[in-house]
């Protein structure tokens, strides 16, 4: 009887194939997402602390990029750690799941992608070096991509070559978790706290409103050759623009 149970388990009969596919796909997707978000934050830190004097429009787009990367890491990376832990628990009870073709295909796909990233990174670095355009910014960015792809490649290659779950799982989780925490915390020095981000949004809205008022004043002057006595004179029924009185506008601006 015991021999029949072992044979059934080793042959994979009775496995939950949809569960295995879901968990392995989710683990791989969250791994890719976390890796891209992590590299993105590293690059934005490099851009912030080593700014390019030729890139004057940099700050306008950094906040949204950093916010999305931070949000992704805060949500997606814990999901990856949890799914990886869950899969290791399943592996210890169902050996056939660890040896499944689903897992092997996804791991070798990950190794293939990581290899292409490393090769492309090395080619790009060498190309820039030969062109004489190498900078400390580019070196750090290339190094960050190489390290992240290299760690992913090394970990999964070590895991797929063994018959039992790798003993590096816990150290890998702790080290990557600490690295992610450091990068996420450093991101708040770039974009600030949620409260400061709200104040920046208010400032941008003020600038937009003032530019709109300036444009309408110029249009009013061109049409009537005089300045408006109040902001209400700028109201335009055709375009739908409506302005408050100066008093109300000042009250609004003071609130903002």
C-alpha positions as CSV (number, residue, x, y, z in Angstrom):
1,X,0.0,0.0,0.0
2,X,2.8,2.4,0.9
3,X,4.6,1.6,-2.3
4,X,1.5,2.4,-4.3
5,X,1.2,5.8,-2.6
6,X,4.9,6.7,-3.3
7,X,4.6,5.6,-6.9
8,X,1.5,7.7,-7.3
9,X,3.2,10.7,-5.8
10,X,6.4,10.4,-7.8
11,X,4.5,10.0,-11.1
12,X,2.6,13.1,-10.5
13,X,-0.9,11.6,-10.5
14,X,-3.4,13.6,-8.5
15,X,-1.5,16.8,-8.9
16,X,-3.3,20.1,-9.0
17,X,-2.1,21.3,-12.4
18,X,-4.0,24.6,-12.4
19,X,-2.7,25.5,-9.0
20,X,0.9,24.8,-10.0
21,X,0.6,26.8,-13.2
22,X,-1.0,29.8,-11.4
23,X,1.6,29.8,-8.6
24,X,4.6,29.4,-10.9
25,X,3.4,32.1,-13.3
26,X,2.6,34.5,-10.5
27,X,6.1,33.9,-9.0
28,X,7.8,34.6,-12.3
29,X,5.8,37.6,-13.2
30,X,6.2,39.2,-9.7
31,X,9.9,38.4,-10.0
32,X,10.2,40.3,-13.3
33,X,8.1,43.2,-12.0
34,X,10.1,43.5,-8.8
35,X,13.4,43.4,-10.7
36,X,12.4,46.1,-13.2
37,X,11.0,48.3,-10.4
38,X,14.2,47.8,-8.3
39,X,16.4,48.8,-11.3
40,X,14.2,51.7,-12.1
41,X,14.6,53.1,-8.5
42,X,18.4,52.6,-8.7
43,X,18.5,54.5,-11.9
44,X,16.4,57.4,-10.5
45,X,18.7,57.6,-7.5
46,X,21.7,57.8,-9.9
47,X,19.9,60.5,-11.9
48,X,19.0,62.5,-8.8
49,X,22.4,62.4,-7.1
50,X,24.5,62.6,-10.3
51,X,22.3,64.9,-12.4
52,X,23.0,65.5,-16.1
53,X,23.5,69.2,-16.8
54,X,22.1,68.8,-20.3
55,X,18.8,67.3,-19.0
56,X,16.9,70.3,-17.7
57,X,13.5,68.6,-17.9
58,X,14.5,65.7,-15.7
59,X,12.6,66.6,-12.5
60,X,9.2,67.0,-14.2
61,X,9.0,63.2,-14.9
62,X,10.9,61.8,-12.0
63,X,8.1,61.9,-9.4
64,X,5.6,59.8,-11.3
65,X,8.3,57.2,-12.3
66,X,9.6,56.9,-8.7
67,X,6.1,56.7,-7.2
68,X,5.0,53.9,-9.5
69,X,8.2,52.0,-8.9
70,X,7.9,52.4,-5.1
71,X,4.2,51.4,-5.2
72,X,5.1,48.3,-7.3
73,X,7.9,47.2,-4.9
74,X,5.7,47.7,-1.8
75,X,2.9,45.6,-3.3
76,X,4.6,43.2,-5.8
77,X,7.8,42.2,-4.0
78,X,6.0,40.8,-0.8
79,X,3.7,38.8,-3.1
80,X,6.8,37.3,-4.8
81,X,8.4,36.4,-1.4
82,X,5.1,34.9,-0.2
83,X,4.5,32.9,-3.4
84,X,8.1,31.6,-3.3
85,X,7.7,30.5,0.3
86,X,4.4,28.8,-0.5
87,X,5.9,27.0,-3.4
88,X,8.8,25.7,-1.3
89,X,6.3,24.4,1.2
90,X,4.6,22.5,-1.6
91,X,7.9,21.2,-2.9
92,X,8.7,19.6,0.4
93,X,5.4,17.7,0.3
94,X,5.0,17.1,-3.4
95,X,8.3,16.4,-5.1
96,X,6.6,16.0,-8.5
97,X,5.6,19.7,-8.4
98,X,9.3,20.7,-8.1
99,X,10.2,18.5,-11.1
100,X,7.2,19.6,-13.2
101,X,7.8,20.8,-16.7
102,X,5.9,24.0,-15.9
103,X,8.5,25.0,-13.4
104,X,11.4,23.9,-15.5
105,X,10.2,25.9,-18.6
106,X,9.6,29.1,-16.6
107,X,13.0,28.8,-14.8
108,X,14.9,28.3,-18.0
109,X,12.9,31.1,-19.6
110,X,14.1,33.3,-16.7
111,X,17.7,32.2,-17.2
112,X,17.4,32.9,-20.9
113,X,16.1,36.4,-20.3
114,X,18.7,37.1,-17.6
115,X,21.4,35.9,-20.0
116,X,20.2,38.3,-22.7
117,X,20.1,41.2,-20.3
118,X,23.6,40.5,-19.1
119,X,24.9,40.1,-22.6
120,X,23.2,43.3,-23.8
121,X,24.4,45.2,-20.8
122,X,28.0,44.2,-21.4
123,X,27.7,45.0,-25.1
124,X,26.3,48.4,-24.3
125,X,29.0,49.2,-21.8
126,X,31.8,48.2,-24.2
127,X,30.2,50.1,-27.0
128,X,30.0,53.3,-24.9
129,X,33.6,52.7,-23.7
130,X,34.9,52.4,-27.3
131,X,33.0,55.5,-28.3
132,X,34.7,57.5,-25.5
133,X,31.3,58.5,-24.0
134,X,31.6,56.6,-20.8
135,X,30.5,58.4,-17.6
136,X,30.1,57.5,-14.0
137,X,26.3,57.7,-14.4
138,X,26.4,55.2,-17.2
139,X,28.8,52.9,-15.4
140,X,26.6,52.8,-12.3
141,X,23.5,52.2,-14.3
142,X,25.1,49.4,-16.3
143,X,26.5,47.9,-13.1
144,X,23.0,47.9,-11.5
145,X,21.5,46.0,-14.4
146,X,24.4,43.6,-14.4
147,X,24.1,42.9,-10.7
148,X,20.3,42.4,-10.6
149,X,20.3,40.1,-13.7
150,X,23.4,38.3,-12.4
151,X,21.8,37.6,-9.0
152,X,18.6,36.3,-10.6
153,X,20.6,34.1,-13.0
154,X,22.9,32.7,-10.3
155,X,20.1,32.0,-7.8
156,X,17.8,30.2,-10.3
157,X,20.6,28.3,-11.9
158,X,21.7,27.0,-8.5
159,X,18.1,26.1,-7.7
160,X,17.3,24.3,-11.0
161,X,20.5,22.2,-10.8
162,X,19.5,20.6,-7.4
163,X,17.1,17.9,-6.6
164,X,15.9,19.6,-3.4
165,X,15.0,23.2,-2.6
166,X,18.1,25.4,-2.5
167,X,19.4,26.4,1.0
168,X,19.9,29.9,-0.4
169,X,16.2,30.7,-0.3
170,X,16.1,32.3,3.1
171,X,19.3,34.3,2.7
172,X,18.2,35.4,-0.7
173,X,14.9,36.6,0.7
174,X,16.5,38.5,3.6
175,X,19.2,40.1,1.5
176,X,16.9,41.1,-1.4
177,X,14.3,42.3,1.2
178,X,16.9,44.5,2.9
179,X,18.0,45.9,-0.5
180,X,14.5,46.7,-1.6
181,X,13.8,48.4,1.8
182,X,16.9,50.6,1.4
183,X,16.0,51.6,-2.1
184,X,12.4,52.3,-1.2
185,X,13.4,54.5,1.7
186,X,15.9,56.3,-0.4
187,X,13.2,57.1,-2.9
188,X,11.3,59.2,-0.3
189,X,14.4,61.5,-0.2
190,X,13.7,62.2,-3.9
191,X,9.9,62.6,-4.1
192,X,9.3,63.5,-0.4
193,X,6.5,62.4,1.8
194,X,2.9,62.1,0.5
195,X,2.1,65.4,2.2
196,X,5.0,67.2,0.4
197,X,3.8,65.6,-2.9
198,X,0.4,67.1,-2.3
199,X,1.9,70.5,-1.7
200,X,3.9,70.2,-4.9
201,X,0.6,69.3,-6.8
202,X,-1.0,72.4,-5.3
203,X,1.9,74.5,-6.5
204,X,1.7,73.1,-10.0
205,X,-2.0,73.8,-10.0
206,X,-1.4,77.4,-8.9
207,X,1.2,77.9,-11.8
208,X,-1.3,76.4,-14.3
209,X,-4.1,78.8,-13.1
210,X,-1.8,81.8,-13.2
211,X,-0.7,80.9,-16.7
212,X,-4.3,80.6,-17.8
213,X,-5.1,84.0,-16.3
214,X,-2.1,85.6,-18.0
215,X,-3.2,84.1,-21.3
216,X,-6.7,85.4,-21.0
217,X,-5.5,88.9,-19.9
218,X,-3.4,89.1,-23.0
219,X,-6.3,88.0,-25.2
220,X,-8.6,90.6,-23.4
221,X,-6.0,93.3,-24.1
222,X,-5.7,92.4,-27.7
223,X,-9.4,92.5,-28.2
224,X,-10.4,95.6,-26.2
225,X,-7.0,97.4,-25.8
226,X,-7.5,97.8,-22.1
227,X,-6.9,95.7,-19.0
228,X,-9.8,94.0,-17.2
229,X,-10.9,95.7,-14.0
230,X,-11.7,92.3,-12.3
231,X,-11.1,88.7,-13.1
232,X,-14.8,88.4,-13.7
233,X,-14.3,90.5,-16.9
234,X,-12.4,87.6,-18.3
235,X,-15.4,85.3,-18.3
236,X,-16.0,83.9,-21.8
237,X,-19.3,82.2,-22.5
238,X,-18.1,80.8,-25.8
239,X,-15.1,78.9,-24.4
240,X,-16.8,78.2,-21.1
241,X,-14.0,80.0,-19.1
242,X,-15.2,81.4,-15.8
243,X,-13.0,83.3,-13.4
244,X,-13.8,84.3,-9.8
245,X,-13.4,87.8,-8.5
246,X,-10.0,88.9,-7.3
247,X,-11.1,88.6,-3.7
248,X,-12.3,85.1,-4.1
249,X,-9.2,84.2,-6.1
250,X,-7.0,85.5,-3.3
251,X,-8.9,83.5,-0.7
252,X,-8.6,80.3,-2.8
253,X,-4.8,80.9,-3.3
254,X,-4.3,81.5,0.5
255,X,-6.1,78.2,1.2
256,X,-4.0,76.3,-1.3
